Amino acid sequence: MMSAMLFPVALAAATLLAALTSGLVFTFARITMPGIAALGDREFVRAFQAMDRIIQNNDPLFMLVWGGSALLLPVAAVLGFGTLAATPRAVLIAATVLFWIGVQIPTVIVNVPLNNGLQQVDTLRADDATVAEARRIFESRWNRWNRRRTVISIIVVVALLVVAIQT
């Protein structure tokens, strides 16, 4: 009974936070990274470091959105287990698993380590070759994985909206 009352709230909150997360990675893929790609190596590294420092300093709203999406999707899936019919339940579980495998885990094992590596570059003291190499190691791999996170997160949000419409 309690899960039937909490499920719509959990699903709505999870969908909102997943959509905001999707919007963030989409914006990085379509605007932020193409925008700073036009900069020279030193400026590129400094620009990304500045943006990443906001995240690294645990901006509370960012942490609520990113962490909340990761936590609320499984909560919604558990609450929906006894509430949803088989098909929407399967879609919700698949969306939750896909979000973790395609967005959260790659962030932790690929994007964050690349961010941390770039944070180690001292743009005031490093020579041009060192800065250029840091960018070379970082940029294409980070962008490739972020594009994957973007596509997957959009698929997840669409799936969550389908579940919401069916409930």
Secondary structure, 3 states (H helix, E strand, C coil): CHHHHHHHHHHHHHHHHHHHHHHHHHHHHHHHHHHHHCCCHHHHHHHHHHHHHHHHCCCHHHHHHHHHHHHHHHHHHHHHHCCCCHHHHHHHHHHHHHHHHHHHHHHHHHHHHHHHHHHCCCCCCCCHHHHHHHHHHHHHHHHHHHHHHHHHHHHHHHHHHHHHHHC
